[in-house]
């Protein structure tokens, strides 16, 4: 039995889990009970232009506890796990203990296992990758990857596949070869209280659907409308779940109901990939079976 009141008040806390599993609420609960600054580890919540669709904490939540690395990246800026690792470094030594929460497994892996410094990808190579993926899908990119790299990445994740291809084209070395030079981690798992939210599909699916309906009620369509100017589907900031579908609706390519249904399907598929990734890479973390009971306890 795990009780939130028993969590060490000085040790950094890591909270990973699939989308809509209640990670942010748990982080707030821990901060209220034991203090700390809540640090974002979600690759969409870093962008300034998606407060609603990325499910960033509300203004009330931000007033209830200190928050960091939310909405601090301009819409058209590139932002990678390496950028995030540099941003989070100072938060590990200065100020309150961090409560790092999010669903981007690569961020947590970089933090707890280390991340190699790979040279930047030239814009022309990125443009080639964008063009290939848009015209032909992931197949041609995957075909050119070395076996070791293909075996270590999520081959269904467009961002990961494209990144691996770009690194190979830019450096002449596969991503797996670069990873062999990984430095020591900033924050090993054994120096943290590290949780994974274990969210069963039957419990999570209605939460995903209800949350998207709540986003629509909160103004997600207006948020998408504000992003129409300069819309670039291949840019990382355009990949917030529901954004491409709502933009398609605003351009008359589907009804709002179709956009809503498609967005929830895409989000459910992403949650499945997250659960698979966590099971493969976070077995040494503490898994929290959901839902919690009313006392903040968790029965494994």
Secondary structure, 3 states (H helix, E strand, C coil): CEEHHHCCCCCEEEEEECCCCCHHHHHHHHHHHHCCEEEECCCCCCECCCCCCCCCCCHHHHHHCCEECCCCECCCCCCCHHHHHHHHHHHHCCCCCEEEEECCHHHHHHHHHCCCCCCCCCHHHHHHHHHHHHHHCCHHHHHHCCHHHHHHCCCCCHHHHHHHHHHHHHHCCCHHHHHCCCCCCCCCHHHEEEEEEECCHHHHHHHHHHHHHHHHHHCHHHHHHHCCCCCCCCCHHHHCCCHHHHHHHHCCCCCHHHHHHHHHHHHHHHHHHHHHHHHHHCCCCEEEECCCCCCCEECC
